Amino acid sequence: MTIAAGFRCPDGMLVCADSQITGPVRLCASKIWEHHLGHVHLLAVSAGERVLALRAEEDITAAIRRDMNLRAVRTAVEDVMKRLHQDYIDPRCVLDSAYGLDLLTAIRTDDGFDLLELDAAGVSASVKKFKCLGSGAAIAEYLADMLFREGSTAQYVVPTAVHLLQQAQRYDPSCGLGSEIKILTQGGHIHPIRAETTSRLEKFFEDLYVALRPLLATAVNAELMSGSQGHVLDPGLRALEQVIRSMPPMPFPDLRRVLPTDQHSAHTA
């Protein structure tokens, strides 16, 4: 199974996933794929049966033409997913079976830019803010809802993506083996986030939780024991502020170096 997610930002679409392929043995493999032909740029991540994901990538890339507009690309992706559903997934047991495929696809063409959610039947919808897929989706949706701020640029959503992948891999045994994050910008460039940046952000969140857990537990217990209307929490909140001030800043400078502006970056697709 999987944790995969996509975020809509004003300057780009961010997709991310873990790297664990669950089966008789655990395998490590990328769940994100990209395709560039002419003015069409795709960045996709899947959750579901591995062989269906590989077949979807193969068929979608074969269906893309360099002169397609956004609507034509969306239709082509939908048609591939519908054919896979009709040919390989038994509709009588789809609700009871893990054999299926869901897809998040960022599309950039000359006339538009969109992030689509597609289910195994080929039904698509534009993602308004974010969408999480896979067995770790419940954990990820909770964290994304808490941390994601609509209108944030892609580089400032990277810590949110890192954290939800980190927690899904910690608490869902079907997720694991590392995180992968990529961004498709408005200019049609695809930027991977470096592993060392991901590791630094993971360490930041680990340190933050270590600092906050005893403080929060003490403050909540004091509030429950006293039956107060909030004044017992005041010292705890002041201490919390001191803890946060003492934490090292998130490594945003690293993100700026990893994610240069489109005007100064080379196409990586």
Backbone as CSV, one residue per row, in Angstrom:
resi,resn,N_x,N_y,N_z,CA_x,CA_y,CA_z,C_x,C_y,C_z
1,MET,0.851,-1.193,0.000,0.000,0.000,0.000,0.890,1.248,0.000
2,THR,0.305,2.389,0.302,0.985,3.634,-0.040,0.526,4.776,0.846
3,ILE,1.375,5.784,0.963,0.923,7.121,1.262,1.381,7.998,0.101
4,ALA,0.446,8.657,-0.538,0.738,9.583,-1.635,-0.130,10.810,-1.442
5,ALA,0.377,11.963,-1.873,-0.376,13.199,-1.687,-0.020,14.197,-2.779
6,GLY,-0.955,15.104,-3.027,-0.724,16.184,-3.964,-1.266,17.481,-3.395
7,PHE,-0.576,18.588,-3.668,-0.955,19.906,-3.156,-1.010,20.903,-4.311
8,ARG,-2.055,21.712,-4.320,-2.189,22.791,-5.304,-1.629,24.080,-4.687
9,CYS,-0.666,24.677,-5.364,-0.062,25.927,-4.921,-0.147,26.935,-6.066
10,PRO,-0.081,28.217,-5.770,-0.209,29.206,-6.846,0.926,29.167,-7.854
11,ASP,2.101,28.664,-7.439,3.251,28.639,-8.351,3.610,27.241,-8.832
12,GLY,2.841,26.223,-8.433,3.156,24.871,-8.868,2.328,23.832,-8.150
13,MET,2.467,22.596,-8.601,1.793,21.457,-7.986,2.851,20.553,-7.367
14,LEU,2.663,20.206,-6.104,3.602,19.335,-5.396,2.976,17.959,-5.236
15,VAL,3.722,16.909,-5.590,3.289,15.533,-5.334,4.366,14.823,-4.535
16,CYS,3.940,13.873,-3.725,4.890,13.179,-2.856,4.371,11.791,-2.528
17,ALA,5.277,10.919,-2.111,4.894,9.540,-1.772,6.009,8.877,-0.991
18,ASP,5.661,7.775,-0.327,6.681,6.915,0.248,7.240,6.037,-0.864
19,SER,8.131,5.108,-0.505,8.801,4.290,-1.521,8.608,2.791,-1.318
20,GLN,7.687,2.405,-0.425,7.522,0.985,-0.111,6.500,0.324,-1.021
21,ILE,6.919,-0.752,-1.661,6.019,-1.615,-2.430,5.743,-2.839,-1.578
22,THR,4.499,-2.988,-1.148,4.134,-4.067,-0.232,3.669,-5.286,-1.010
23,GLY,4.235,-6.436,-0.694,3.877,-7.697,-1.341,4.424,-8.837,-0.516
24,PRO,4.726,-9.979,-1.144,5.359,-11.081,-0.401,6.646,-10.633,0.278
25,VAL,7.366,-9.712,-0.373,8.521,-9.064,0.242,8.371,-7.565,0.042
26,ARG,9.004,-6.786,0.907,8.964,-5.337,0.762,10.020,-4.896,-0.238
27,LEU,9.607,-4.068,-1.187,10.520,-3.534,-2.183,10.537,-2.023,-2.097
28,CYS,11.635,-1.419,-2.520,11.764,0.027,-2.543,11.744,0.493,-3.998
29,ALA,10.803,1.358,-4.334,10.691,1.847,-5.707,9.947,3.172,-5.708
30,SER,10.226,3.993,-6.716,9.545,5.276,-6.855,8.102,5.073,-7.297
31,LYS,7.197,5.862,-6.734,5.795,5.844,-7.127,5.413,7.106,-7.904
32,ILE,6.396,7.950,-8.148,6.182,9.192,-8.881,6.805,9.055,-10.267
33,TRP,6.083,9.471,-11.283,6.647,9.455,-12.631,6.314,10.757,-13.342
34,GLU,7.111,11.088,-14.321,6.941,12.343,-15.044,7.074,12.107,-16.543
35,HIS,6.481,13.018,-17.311,6.534,12.895,-18.764,6.480,14.284,-19.373
36,HIS,7.284,14.505,-20.401,7.332,15.798,-21.080,7.380,15.549,-22.578
37,LEU,6.441,16.162,-23.284,6.418,16.055,-24.742,5.866,17.361,-25.290
38,GLY,6.675,18.081,-26.052,6.238,19.361,-26.574,5.903,20.321,-25.457
39,HIS,4.665,20.819,-25.470,4.227,21.758,-24.435,3.437,21.070,-23.320
40,VAL,3.437,19.745,-23.308,2.704,18.988,-22.289,3.680,18.467,-21.238
41,HIS,3.366,18.751,-19.980,4.186,18.297,-18.864,3.266,17.563,-17.881
42,LEU,3.656,16.357,-17.496,2.897,15.564,-16.527,3.789,15.203,-15.349
43,LEU,3.201,15.229,-14.160,3.851,14.730,-12.956,2.783,13.973,-12.175
44,ALA,2.974,12.664,-11.980,1.912,11.835,-11.418,2.434,10.958,-10.287
45,VAL,1.536,10.618,-9.380,1.835,9.683,-8.295,0.620,8.778,-8.122
46,SER,0.870,7.506,-7.827,-0.225,6.536,-7.762,-0.247,5.820,-6.427
47,ALA,-1.419,5.274,-6.125,-1.603,4.403,-4.969,-2.429,3.213,-5.420
48,GLY,-1.924,2.021,-5.168,-2.653,0.831,-5.575,-1.719,-0.247,-6.079
49,GLU,-2.263,-1.129,-6.880,-1.505,-2.264,-7.391,-0.359,-1.789,-8.280
50,ARG,0.843,-2.293,-7.997,2.037,-1.821,-8.688,1.976,-2.042,-10.201
51,VAL,1.536,-3.228,-10.621,1.519,-3.523,-12.057,0.511,-2.634,-12.781
52,LEU,-0.598,-2.294,-12.131,-1.556,-1.376,-12.738,-0.958,0.025,-12.866
53,ALA,-0.176,0.436,-11.872,0.470,1.742,-11.927,1.454,1.812,-13.082
54,LEU,2.229,0.751,-13.275,3.193,0.728,-14.373,2.476,0.736,-15.721
55,ARG,1.371,-0.003,-15.815,0.617,-0.028,-17.058,-0.027,1.338,-17.329
56,ALA,-0.532,1.995,-16.287,-1.117,3.326,-16.456,-0.077,4.311,-16.965
57,GLU,1.114,4.288,-16.386,2.187,5.177,-16.855,2.506,4.916,-18.325
58,GLU,2.630,3.649,-18.673,2.953,3.276,-20.052,1.876,3.753,-21.032
59,ASP,0.606,3.514,-20.697,-0.478,3.855,-21.612,-0.719,5.359,-21.683
60,ILE,-0.573,6.056,-20.548,-0.796,7.503,-20.554,0.279,8.210,-21.372
61,THR,1.532,7.832,-21.175,2.603,8.481,-21.935,2.450,8.199,-23.434
62,ALA,1.964,7.006,-23.793,1.752,6.684,-25.202,0.597,7.479,-25.800
63,ALA,-0.365,7.887,-24.951,-1.549,8.592,-25.449,-1.335,10.093,-25.599
64,ILE,-0.281,10.632,-25.013,-0.050,12.080,-25.038,0.548,12.510,-26.376
65,ARG,0.035,13.610,-26.900,0.578,14.231,-28.110,1.068,15.638,-27.764
66,ARG,2.101,16.071,-28.459,2.770,17.309,-28.086,1.889,18.558,-28.239
67,ASP,0.840,18.496,-29.071,0.010,19.669,-29.311,-1.296,19.644,-28.517
68,MET,-1.434,18.744,-27.565,-2.674,18.634,-26.799,-2.873,19.842,-25.881
69,ASN,-4.142,20.251,-25.709,-4.455,21.248,-24.693,-4.822,20.535,-23.394
70,LEU,-5.128,21.320,-22.369,-5.382,20.738,-21.046,-6.572,19.783,-21.067
71,ARG,-7.637,20.165,-21.733,-8.829,19.307,-21.784,-8.524,17.982,-22.477
72,ALA,-7.744,18.027,-23.556,-7.410,16.804,-24.283,-6.538,15.881,-23.445
73,VAL,-5.596,16.447,-22.704,-4.744,15.616,-21.832,-5.593,14.966,-20.742
74,ARG,-6.488,15.748,-20.153,-7.354,15.199,-19.103,-8.199,14.050,-19.645
75,THR,-8.754,14.218,-20.827,-9.556,13.159,-21.440,-8.719,11.918,-21.715
76,ALA,-7.489,12.109,-22.189,-6.612,10.970,-22.481,-6.302,10.181,-21.220
77,VAL,-6.022,10.887,-20.115,-5.725,10.218,-18.850,-6.955,9.473,-18.343
78,GLU,-8.122,10.107,-18.436,-9.368,9.450,-18.013,-9.618,8.182,-18.819
79,ASP,-9.408,8.252,-20.123,-9.673,7.100,-20.985,-8.772,5.916,-20.621
80,VAL,-7.519,6.198,-20.318,-6.602,5.117,-19.925,-7.081,4.466,-18.638
81,MET,-7.446,5.266,-17.654,-7.899,4.711,-16.376,-9.189,3.904,-16.559
82,LYS,-10.082,4.373,-17.418,-11.318,3.624,-17.678,-11.019,2.268,-18.308
83,ARG,-10.096,2.242,-19.273,-9.755,0.975,-19.926,-9.127,-0.001,-18.940
84,LEU,-8.251,0.498,-18.086,-7.644,-0.382,-17.078,-8.712,-0.964,-16.164
85,HIS,-9.663,-0.136,-15.775,-10.750,-0.595,-14.904,-11.585,-1.665,-15.610
86,GLN,-11.939,-1.415,-16.847,-12.781,-2.347,-17.594,-12.067,-3.665,-17.894
87,ASP,-10.754,-3.584,-18.181,-10.024,-4.774,-18.618,-9.486,-5.626,-17.469
88,TYR,-9.190,-5.014,-16.333,-8.434,-5.737,-15.315,-9.047,-5.753,-13.920
89,ILE,-10.046,-4.937,-13.659,-10.601,-4.867,-12.309,-12.031,-5.373,-12.337
90,ASP,-12.321,-6.377,-11.550,-13.657,-6.969,-11.488,-14.582,-6.035,-10.704
91,PRO,-15.598,-5.460,-11.354,-16.475,-4.506,-10.658,-17.272,-5.133,-9.527
92,ARG,-17.394,-6.462,-9.521,-18.174,-7.123,-8.466,-17.445,-7.145,-7.144
93,CYS,-16.118,-6.971,-7.169,-15.380,-7.078,-5.917,-14.477,-5.880,-5.673
94,VAL,-14.643,-4.806,-6.447,-13.725,-3.688,-6.324,-13.791,-3.041,-4.947
95,LEU,-14.974,-3.029,-4.321,-15.093,-2.407,-3.005,-14.473,-3.255,-1.911
96,ASP,-14.311,-4.536,-2.155,-13.778,-5.439,-1.140,-12.338,-5.841,-1.411
97,SER,-11.746,-5.313,-2.457,-10.416,-5.747,-2.856,-9.438,-4.589,-2.873
98,ALA,-8.189,-4.886,-2.537,-7.129,-3.878,-2.624,-6.593,-3.758,-4.039
99,TYR,-7.073,-4.614,-4.942,-6.593,-4.588,-6.319,-7.278,-3.454,-7.069
100,GLY,-6.561,-2.382,-7.244,-7.109,-1.210,-7.907,-6.021,-0.162,-8.040
101,LEU,-6.387,1.018,-8.481,-5.405,2.075,-8.690,-6.077,3.434,-8.584
102,ASP,-5.460,4.329,-7.820,-5.854,5.729,-7.767,-4.655,6.560,-8.206
103,LEU,-4.938,7.725,-8.767,-3.874,8.503,-9.395,-4.065,9.987,-9.101
104,LEU,-2.963,10.670,-8.819,-2.927,12.122,-8.775,-2.017,12.584,-9.905
105,THR,-2.511,13.455,-10.766,-1.751,13.875,-11.931,-1.739,15.389,-12.051
106,ALA,-0.541,15.969,-12.000,-0.364,17.396,-12.271,-0.103,17.557,-13.766
107,ILE,-0.835,18.464,-14.400,-0.746,18.671,-15.845,-0.478,20.140,-16.116
108,ARG,0.492,20.379,-16.973,0.751,21.744,-17.422,0.794,21.744,-18.949
109,THR,-0.030,22.571,-19.584,-0.031,22.745,-21.034,0.017,24.242,-21.333
110,ASP,0.039,24.586,-22.613,0.070,26.001,-22.993,-1.163,26.768,-22.527
111,ASP,-2.295,26.049,-22.387,-3.533,26.753,-22.056,-4.047,26.484,-20.656
112,GLY,-3.265,25.801,-19.814,-3.776,25.556,-18.476,-2.834,24.777,-17.586
113,PHE,-3.245,24.669,-16.318,-2.442,24.050,-15.275,-3.417,23.466,-14.274
114,ASP,-3.311,22.164,-13.967,-4.304,21.556,-13.084,-3.687,20.381,-12.332
115,LEU,-4.331,20.046,-11.218,-3.999,18.855,-10.440,-5.260,18.014,-10.356
116,LEU,-5.203,16.791,-10.910,-6.367,15.931,-10.993,-6.253,14.740,-10.064
117,GLU,-7.372,14.378,-9.479,-7.519,13.119,-8.741,-8.336,12.181,-9.619
118,LEU,-7.830,10.961,-9.842,-8.550,9.969,-10.660,-8.673,8.673,-9.884
119,ASP,-9.875,8.088,-9.902,-10.038,6.780,-9.285,-9.890,5.698,-10.342
120,ALA,-10.012,4.453,-9.924,-9.770,3.330,-10.824,-10.752,3.287,-11.985
121,ALA,-11.933,3.869,-11.806,-12.941,3.853,-12.868,-12.723,4.955,-13.892
122,GLY,-11.694,5.807,-13.672,-11.411,6.869,-14.614,-12.158,8.154,-14.351
123,VAL,-12.826,8.249,-13.216,-13.519,9.477,-12.845,-12.493,10.469,-12.311
124,SER,-12.488,11.685,-12.846,-11.501,12.676,-12.433,-12.176,13.902,-11.842
125,ALA,-11.433,14.589,-10.974,-11.892,15.850,-10.392,-10.659,16.690,-10.092
126,SER,-10.795,17.999,-10.237,-9.689,18.890,-9.901,-9.528,18.959,-8.382
127,VAL,-8.293,18.866,-7.929,-7.987,18.989,-6.497,-7.963,20.478,-6.149
128,LYS,-8.772,20.884,-5.192,-8.878,22.295,-4.845,-7.736,22.754,-3.934
129,LYS,-7.371,21.919,-2.952,-6.285,22.271,-2.040,-5.255,21.154,-1.973
130,PHE,-5.676,19.994,-1.470,-4.783,18.844,-1.375,-5.599,17.575,-1.396
131,LYS,-4.927,16.470,-1.704,-5.572,15.164,-1.689,-4.537,14.123,-1.297
132,CYS,-4.945,13.194,-0.422,-4.076,12.104,0.010,-4.685,10.770,-0.406
133,LEU,-3.828,9.829,-0.792,-4.248,8.516,-1.265,-3.542,7.419,-0.483
134,GLY,-4.111,6.213,-0.542,-3.436,5.041,0.008,-3.827,4.715,1.433
135,SER,-3.176,3.694,1.971,-3.517,3.219,3.313,-3.172,4.241,4.388
136,GLY,-2.224,5.118,4.120,-1.849,6.147,5.097,-2.603,7.448,4.930
137,ALA,-3.655,7.456,4.102,-4.338,8.708,3.771,-4.999,9.367,4.979
138,ALA,-5.552,8.575,5.901,-6.247,9.175,7.047,-5.284,10.002,7.900
139,ILE,-4.098,9.450,8.174,-3.088,10.186,8.937,-2.672,11.435,8.168
140,ALA,-2.414,11.260,6.879,-1.918,12.364,6.064,-2.955,13.472,5.912
141,GLU,-4.225,13.104,5.714,-5.278,14.110,5.568,-5.414,14.941,6.842
142,TYR,-5.312,14.281,7.994,-5.398,15.005,9.266,-4.287,16.045,9.369
143,LEU,-3.053,15.636,9.068,-1.925,16.555,9.186,-1.974,17.647,8.119
144,ALA,-2.353,17.278,6.893,-2.447,18.276,5.831,-3.497,19.320,6.161
145,ASP,-4.625,18.893,6.709,-5.680,19.823,7.071,-5.215,20.781,8.166
146,MET,-4.356,20.302,9.047,-3.868,21.128,10.144,-2.756,22.089,9.701
147,LEU,-1.890,21.645,8.770,-0.680,22.396,8.457,-0.742,23.180,7.150
148,PHE,-1.530,22.702,6.196,-1.541,23.353,4.881,-2.317,24.662,4.930
149,ARG,-1.714,25.710,4.342,-2.366,27.002,4.243,-2.584,27.332,2.772
150,GLU,-3.844,27.473,2.389,-4.158,27.751,1.000,-3.479,29.045,0.560
151,GLY,-2.861,29.018,-0.614,-2.132,30.170,-1.107,-0.645,30.115,-0.846
152,SER,-0.187,29.121,-0.060,1.249,28.978,0.203,1.972,28.555,-1.068
153,THR,3.163,29.106,-1.288,3.957,28.687,-2.434,4.476,27.269,-2.214
154,ALA,4.886,26.633,-3.297,5.257,25.219,-3.233,6.398,24.966,-2.266
155,GLN,7.401,25.850,-2.234,8.540,25.586,-1.372,8.145,25.605,0.105
156,TYR,7.104,26.373,0.458,6.678,26.423,1.848,5.697,25.307,2.202
157,VAL,5.282,24.533,1.204,4.469,23.346,1.477,5.363,22.117,1.650
158,VAL,6.616,22.211,1.248,7.531,21.067,1.380,7.589,20.538,2.814
159,PRO,7.741,21.390,3.859,7.750,20.831,5.226,6.480,20.078,5.579
160,THR,5.321,20.561,5.138,4.073,19.841,5.380,4.103,18.468,4.725
161,ALA,4.573,18.407,3.469,4.666,17.123,2.775,5.619,16.181,3.487
162,VAL,6.760,16.697,3.903,7.734,15.869,4.619,7.121,15.293,5.887
163,HIS,6.412,16.139,6.627,5.880,15.698,7.918,4.770,14.667,7.770
164,LEU,3.864,14.860,6.827,2.786,13.875,6.696,3.310,12.536,6.183
165,LEU,4.316,12.559,5.308,4.940,11.299,4.884,5.644,10.627,6.061
166,GLN,6.337,11.426,6.845,7.068,10.903,8.008,6.124,10.209,8.992
167,GLN,5.001,10.842,9.293,4.075,10.283,10.272,3.307,9.080,9.713
168,ALA,2.946,9.124,8.444,2.273,7.967,7.844,3.192,6.752,7.865
169,GLN,4.474,6.960,7.590,5.424,5.850,7.602,5.694,5.357,9.024
170,ARG,5.535,6.230,9.983,5.750,5.824,11.380,4.609,4.973,11.904
171,TYR,3.376,5.321,11.525,2.224,4.681,12.145,1.484,3.689,11.250
172,ASP,1.766,3.664,9.962,1.138,2.697,9.065,2.211,1.735,8.561
173,PRO,2.137,0.456,8.965,3.186,-0.495,8.560,3.240,-0.748,7.057
174,SER,2.196,-0.355,6.333,2.202,-0.540,4.883,2.925,0.580,4.146
175,CYS,3.366,1.590,4.872,4.102,2.710,4.281,5.528,2.710,4.820
176,GLY,6.477,3.138,3.993,7.844,3.193,4.496,8.894,3.324,3.409
177,LEU,10.143,3.097,3.830,11.325,3.043,2.961,11.683,4.371,2.307
178,GLY,11.297,5.480,2.952,11.756,6.777,2.483,10.725,7.575,1.719
179,SER,10.992,8.873,1.602,10.051,9.812,1.004,10.609,10.399,-0.289
180,GLU,9.704,10.707,-1.206,10.064,11.353,-2.458,9.086,12.499,-2.708
181,ILE,9.621,13.663,-3.058,8.811,14.863,-3.268,9.274,15.545,-4.552
182,LYS,8.314,15.905,-5.409,8.640,16.632,-6.632,7.610,17.731,-6.856
183,ILE,8.042,18.774,-7.565,7.184,19.925,-7.841,7.187,20.207,-9.340
184,LEU,5.988,20.350,-9.911,5.828,20.827,-11.281,5.441,22.300,-11.207
185,THR,6.303,23.168,-11.715,6.067,24.602,-11.605,5.181,25.111,-12.728
186,GLN,4.715,26.344,-12.552,3.900,26.985,-13.582,4.656,27.084,-14.900
187,GLY,5.977,27.186,-14.830,6.777,27.293,-16.034,7.065,25.979,-16.716
188,GLY,6.578,24.871,-16.151,6.777,23.569,-16.776,8.058,22.871,-16.386
189,HIS,8.689,23.290,-15.306,9.906,22.642,-14.830,9.572,21.703,-13.674
190,ILE,10.276,20.586,-13.605,10.063,19.618,-12.526,11.280,19.625,-11.613
191,HIS,11.045,19.866,-10.332,12.124,19.978,-9.360,11.970,18.907,-8.280
192,PRO,12.912,17.996,-8.143,12.896,17.064,-7.013,13.473,17.735,-5.768
193,ILE,12.933,17.404,-4.614,13.482,17.880,-3.349,14.554,16.890,-2.896
194,ARG,15.713,17.409,-2.565,16.856,16.561,-2.244,16.614,15.759,-0.957
195,ALA,17.209,14.579,-0.910,17.069,13.701,0.257,17.617,14.355,1.519
196,GLU,18.703,15.117,1.394,19.272,15.748,2.585,18.354,16.835,3.139
197,THR,17.614,17.522,2.261,16.641,18.504,2.744,15.500,17.808,3.474
198,THR,15.019,16.709,2.910,13.974,15.927,3.579,14.438,15.446,4.943
199,SER,15.662,14.953,5.026,16.197,14.447,6.298,16.289,15.554,7.339
200,ARG,16.713,16.746,6.928,16.819,17.849,7.876,15.455,18.261,8.400
201,LEU,14.456,18.273,7.529,13.117,18.618,7.980,12.537,17.545,8.895
202,GLU,12.784,16.285,8.591,12.339,15.210,9.479,12.963,15.347,10.863
203,LYS,14.237,15.677,10.910,14.923,15.868,12.199,14.330,17.064,12.937
204,PHE,14.006,18.122,12.222,13.390,19.290,12.848,12.093,18.901,13.550
205,PHE,11.216,18.171,12.860,9.937,17.793,13.453,10.123,16.824,14.624
206,GLU,11.083,15.920,14.526,11.365,15.016,15.642,11.788,15.803,16.877
207,ASP,12.687,16.758,16.709,13.142,17.575,17.828,12.002,18.409,18.402
208,LEU,11.146,18.921,17.528,10.024,19.729,17.986,9.077,18.905,18.849
209,TYR,8.764,17.684,18.419,7.876,16.834,19.206,8.498,16.451,20.546
210,VAL,9.772,16.156,20.545,10.455,15.825,21.808,10.333,16.977,22.790
211,ALA,10.479,18.215,22.299,10.403,19.386,23.167,8.979,19.660,23.638
212,LEU,7.989,19.396,22.789,6.620,19.777,23.098,5.860,18.764,23.937
213,ARG,6.152,17.479,23.767,5.326,16.451,24.420,5.226,16.619,25.936
214,PRO,6.336,16.699,26.679,6.196,16.815,28.139,5.526,18.112,28.554
215,LEU,5.792,19.183,27.821,5.191,20.470,28.152,3.680,20.435,27.960
216,LEU,3.228,19.895,26.848,1.798,19.820,26.591,1.098,18.895,27.576
217,ALA,1.741,17.759,27.863,1.145,16.822,28.820,0.987,17.465,30.193
218,THR,2.006,18.195,30.644,1.948,18.856,31.946,0.856,19.910,31.983
219,ALA,0.759,20.716,30.922,-0.240,21.784,30.882,-1.651,21.219,30.871
220,VAL,-1.892,20.184,30.061,-3.232,19.593,29.974,-3.623,18.929,31.287
221,ASN,-2.697,18.199,31.909,-2.992,17.550,33.193,-3.302,18.575,34.269
222,ALA,-2.563,19.677,34.274,-2.824,20.723,35.261,-4.203,21.326,35.069
223,GLU,-4.581,21.521,33.813,-5.900,22.075,33.516,-7.004,21.128,33.967
224,LEU,-6.842,19.837,33.723,-7.862,18.864,34.100,-7.978,18.747,35.609
225,MET,-6.853,18.754,36.283,-6.867,18.592,37.737,-7.468,19.802,38.434
226,SER,-7.254,21.004,37.895,-7.693,22.218,38.585,-9.131,22.590,38.269
227,GLY,-9.613,22.160,37.082,-10.933,22.588,36.661,-10.991,24.080,36.393
228,SER,-9.851,24.669,36.058,-9.780,26.126,35.869,-10.362,26.514,34.526
229,GLN,-10.423,27.816,34.326,-10.926,28.350,33.071,-9.799,28.819,32.163
230,GLY,-8.609,28.311,32.358,-7.538,28.621,31.430,-6.322,29.260,32.058
231,HIS,-6.422,29.805,33.303,-5.267,30.521,33.831,-4.114,29.587,34.155
232,VAL,-4.401,28.286,34.431,-3.321,27.337,34.702,-2.479,27.114,33.446
233,LEU,-3.113,27.246,32.287,-2.388,27.028,31.038,-1.450,28.180,30.694
234,ASP,-1.671,29.344,31.274,-0.876,30.506,30.893,0.628,30.290,31.056
235,PRO,1.100,29.774,32.230,2.546,29.530,32.330,3.028,28.508,31.305
236,GLY,2.201,27.496,31.040,2.592,26.490,30.058,2.715,27.083,28.663
237,LEU,1.792,27.977,28.324,1.862,28.606,27.007,3.063,29.516,26.890
238,ARG,3.411,30.190,27.976,4.616,31.027,27.940,5.861,30.161,27.784
239,ALA,5.879,29.024,28.471,7.016,28.110,28.328,7.081,27.528,26.923
240,LEU,5.891,27.241,26.368,5.835,26.728,25.003,6.431,27.739,24.024
241,GLU,6.121,29.003,24.232,6.675,30.045,23.375,8.194,30.068,23.452
242,GLN,8.725,29.874,24.649,10.180,29.855,24.807,10.801,28.659,24.095
243,VAL,10.130,27.501,24.174,10.639,26.308,23.490,10.687,26.548,21.990
244,ILE,9.600,27.107,21.447,9.547,27.339,20.002,10.621,28.337,19.582
245,ARG,10.827,29.379,20.395,11.842,30.374,20.058,13.247,29.783,20.076
246,SER,13.448,28.762,20.907,14.781,28.165,21.028,15.069,27.138,19.941
247,MET,14.024,26.720,19.199,14.232,25.734,18.143,14.982,26.370,16.978
248,PRO,15.843,25.587,16.305,16.487,26.120,15.094,15.448,26.337,14.009
249,PRO,15.653,27.311,13.133,14.672,27.567,12.077,14.603,26.417,11.101
250,MET,13.430,26.255,10.467,13.318,25.272,9.395,14.292,25.647,8.280
251,PRO,14.859,24.652,7.626,15.899,24.938,6.629,15.352,25.458,5.312
252,PHE,14.599,26.571,5.371,14.069,27.151,4.140,15.149,27.622,3.171
253,PRO,16.319,28.113,3.664,17.354,28.461,2.683,17.721,27.294,1.774
254,ASP,17.737,26.081,2.328,18.009,24.904,1.507,16.957,24.745,0.426
255,LEU,15.695,25.002,0.785,14.618,24.846,-0.184,14.755,25.866,-1.302
256,ARG,15.202,27.061,-0.991,15.370,28.067,-2.035,16.468,27.651,-3.001
257,ARG,17.511,26.990,-2.497,18.571,26.549,-3.393,18.107,25.363,-4.229
258,VAL,17.292,24.496,-3.625,16.804,23.326,-4.353,15.754,23.718,-5.379
259,LEU,14.964,24.724,-5.066,13.838,25.107,-5.910,14.073,26.508,-6.458
260,PRO,14.972,26.654,-7.448,15.217,27.974,-8.015,14.033,28.449,-8.832
261,THR,14.046,29.743,-9.177,12.980,30.252,-10.015,13.090,29.655,-11.409
262,ASP,11.960,29.617,-12.106,11.943,29.029,-13.443,12.905,29.729,-14.382
263,GLN,13.115,31.022,-14.186,13.956,31.781,-15.111,15.413,31.347,-15.029
264,HIS,15.811,30.722,-13.932,17.207,30.362,-13.755,17.421,28.867,-13.608
265,SER,16.436,28.042,-13.975,16.546,26.616,-13.767,16.525,25.872,-15.096
266,ALA,17.174,24.727,-15.097,17.173,23.875,-16.289,16.058,22.863,-16.200
267,HIS,15.493,22.505,-17.336,14.415,21.511,-17.351,14.998,20.137,-17.009
268,THR,14.340,19.445,-16.096,14.856,18.156,-15.630,14.051,16.985,-16.139
269,ALA,12.975,17.242,-16.897,12.129,16.139,-17.369,12.807,15.392,-18.490
